[in-house]
Amino acid sequence: MPMPESIEKSTYGVTRDGQTIERFRLRNHHSTTIDIITYGGIITSWQCADRHGRHDNIVLGYDTLAQYEDCEIYMGCIAGRYANRIAGGKLLIDGRTYQLERNDHGHHLHGGAGGFHKRVWQGWIEDGKTPTLVLGLQSADGEGGYPGNLDVLVRFSLDNNNALSIEYTATTDRATVVNLTSHSYFNLRGHQYAGENGVLDHQLQLNAQQVLEVDSTAIPTGTLIDVADGSFDFRQ
């Protein structure tokens, strides 16, 4: 019989300020494994088979915890409180403006330099038909400039169809914003093709007729542009 899905826990490393970081390895009966650490909720490895049955790691990452501590490109992490950009770092809620950290060309990006990607999460395993890794985090009122105490839970489960499910839940005691995402970088050919042209022969199709225009600092202008005959036309 096929092996059931499982989650294994081990020690990944210790941060510079002495906090122990745990690693959870999700596994299914296809020998697919996904490693997630409690530092930043980072997916450090995703080992799976290609169409020929060859296993390789399909996400980018680093070799050491220290490299993740120094990382400034949100490699594999949970980005928050708010993934993507807030123009000028100005957040308007119920008629009140909150000034957030401006960490990207005068804008607020991915929760700021000390966002959820730099926090140590609490991790535990929930048993069930498919075992689930739960990462929990508390963000205090005013942290990063955001209003409201925020309690966050992120659930990861890997099933025997090779599907990774991520469920985000957040509760707060004040009106606020929250927009969480998992910020992995993928090379679906695997690390064996990580050199020059490693991702340039991927095939991509997007059934999109238009793209949202952004300015030179990646803030949306509100204008929709037709993709026909342009560099964003991936309809075929």
C-alpha positions in Angstrom: 0.0 0.0 0.0 1.2 3.6 -0.6 2.7 5.4 2.4 0.3 8.0 3.9 1.1 11.6 4.0 3.4 12.6 6.9 5.1 15.6 8.5 8.5 15.3 10.3 9.9 17.9 12.6 13.6 18.7 13.2 15.9 21.6 14.2 17.0 23.8 11.3 19.4 26.2 13.0 19.7 29.1 15.5 19.4 32.7 14.6 22.0 35.3 15.4 19.9 36.4 18.4 19.7 32.9 19.7 16.3 31.7 18.6 15.9 28.1 17.6 14.4 27.6 14.2 12.5 24.4 13.4 12.0 22.6 10.1 8.9 20.7 9.1 9.1 18.3 6.2 5.9 17.4 4.5 5.9 14.1 2.6 3.5 12.1 0.4 3.6 8.6 -1.1 5.2 10.0 -4.3 8.3 10.9 -2.3 7.5 14.5 -2.8 8.9 16.5 0.1 8.4 20.2 1.0 10.6 21.8 3.8 9.2 24.8 5.6 11.0 26.6 8.5 9.6 28.7 11.3 11.9 31.6 10.3 9.7 33.7 8.0 7.5 30.6 7.2 10.0 30.0 4.4 9.7 27.1 1.9 13.4 26.1 1.7 13.0 23.0 -0.5 10.4 21.4 -2.8 11.6 18.0 -4.0 9.3 16.4 -6.6 9.5 14.2 -9.8 9.3 15.5 -13.3 7.4 13.6 -16.1 10.3 11.2 -16.4 10.3 10.4 -12.7 13.5 12.4 -11.9 13.4 14.2 -8.5 14.8 17.6 -8.1 14.3 20.8 -6.1 12.0 23.2 -7.9 12.2 26.3 -5.6 15.1 28.7 -5.2 16.7 29.0 -1.8 19.8 29.3 0.3 22.1 26.8 2.1 22.2 28.4 5.5 19.9 30.2 8.0 22.3 33.1 8.1 21.7 33.7 4.3 18.0 33.8 4.9 18.5 36.3 7.7 20.5 38.5 5.3 18.0 38.0 2.4 16.3 41.1 1.0 14.3 39.6 -1.8 11.7 37.7 0.3 13.0 34.3 -0.8 10.3 31.6 -0.2 8.7 33.5 2.8 5.3 34.4 4.0 5.0 38.1 3.1 2.9 40.3 5.3 1.1 42.0 6.9 0.5 43.3 3.3 2.1 41.6 0.3 2.9 43.9 -2.6 3.1 47.7 -2.5 1.2 50.5 -0.7 1.9 53.8 -2.5 3.8 56.2 -0.4 3.3 54.0 2.6 0.0 55.8 3.3 -2.8 53.6 4.5 -6.3 55.2 4.6 -8.8 53.4 6.9 -12.1 54.9 8.1 -10.9 58.5 7.3 -7.7 58.1 9.2 -4.3 57.9 7.5 -1.6 55.6 8.9 2.0 56.1 7.8 3.8 52.8 7.1 7.5 52.2 6.7 8.7 53.2 3.2 11.2 50.6 2.2 10.9 50.4 -1.6 11.4 53.6 -3.7 9.3 55.6 -1.3 6.6 53.0 -1.0 5.7 50.3 1.5 6.6 46.7 0.3 5.7 43.3 1.8 5.1 44.5 5.3 8.4 46.5 5.5 12.0 45.5 6.2 10.9 43.8 9.5 7.7 42.2 8.2 6.5 38.6 8.7 9.3 37.3 6.5 11.8 38.2 9.3 9.7 36.9 12.2 10.0 33.6 14.0 6.6 31.7 13.8 5.3 29.1 16.1 4.8 25.8 14.4 2.8 22.7 15.2 1.2 19.7 13.5 -2.5 19.0 13.2 -3.4 15.4 12.6 -6.2 14.4 10.2 -6.8 12.6 6.9 -4.0 14.8 5.6 -1.7 16.0 8.3 -1.3 19.8 8.4 1.5 22.1 9.4 0.2 25.2 11.2 2.3 28.3 11.6 1.0 31.0 14.0 2.1 34.6 14.6 0.9 37.6 16.6 1.5 41.1 15.3 0.9 43.9 17.8 -1.1 47.0 17.2 1.1 49.6 15.6 3.7 47.2 14.4 5.1 48.4 11.1 2.6 51.3 11.4 -0.4 49.0 11.0 -3.5 49.4 13.2 -4.9 46.5 15.2 -3.6 43.5 17.0 -3.5 40.7 14.4 -3.4 36.9 15.0 -2.4 35.0 11.9 -2.6 31.2 11.2 -1.2 29.7 8.0 -1.9 26.0 7.3 0.1 23.9 4.8 -0.9 20.4 3.7 0.5 18.2 1.0 -1.8 15.5 -0.4 -1.1 12.4 -2.5 -2.1 14.2 -5.7 1.1 16.3 -5.2 -1.0 19.4 -4.4 0.2 21.8 -1.7 -2.6 23.7 -0.1 -2.0 26.9 1.8 -4.8 28.5 3.9 -4.4 31.9 5.5 -6.6 33.1 8.4 -6.2 36.4 10.3 -8.3 38.0 13.0 -8.0 41.5 14.4 -9.5 43.8 17.0 -9.5 47.0 14.8 -10.2 47.9 11.2 -7.0 47.1 9.3 -5.7 45.5 6.1 -4.1 42.1 5.6 -2.9 40.5 2.3 -0.7 37.4 2.9 1.1 35.3 0.3 3.8 32.7 0.0 6.7 34.3 -1.9 8.5 31.3 -3.5 10.7 31.6 -6.6 10.3 28.6 -8.9 12.5 26.8 -11.5 10.3 23.9 -12.6 13.2 22.3 -14.4 15.0 21.9 -11.0 18.4 22.8 -9.6 20.2 20.7 -12.2 19.3 23.4 -14.7 19.9 26.4 -12.4 22.6 27.9 -14.6 22.4 30.1 -17.7 19.0 29.8 -19.5 17.7 27.6 -16.7 14.2 29.2 -16.8 14.2 30.6 -20.3 12.8 27.5 -22.0 9.7 27.2 -19.8 6.3 27.2 -21.6 3.7 29.6 -20.2 0.1 30.4 -21.1 -2.0 33.1 -19.5 -5.5 33.6 -20.7 -5.4 37.3 -20.1 -6.5 39.9 -22.7 -5.2 42.9 -20.7 -2.5 43.8 -18.2 -2.6 46.5 -15.5 -0.1 49.3 -16.2 2.3 50.3 -13.4 4.6 53.3 -13.2 8.4 53.2 -12.8 8.1 52.3 -9.1 5.7 49.4 -9.8 2.6 51.3 -8.5 -0.6 50.6 -10.6 -1.8 53.6 -12.6 -5.3 52.2 -13.1 -4.9 51.9 -16.8 -5.6 48.5 -18.5 -3.4 47.8 -21.5 -4.3 45.3 -24.3 -1.6 42.5 -24.5 -2.1 41.9 -28.2 1.3 42.0 -30.0 3.1 43.1 -26.9 5.7 41.5 -24.6 2.9 40.5 -22.1 1.0 38.4 -24.7 1.1 34.8 -23.4 -2.3 33.7 -24.8 -0.7 31.1 -27.1 
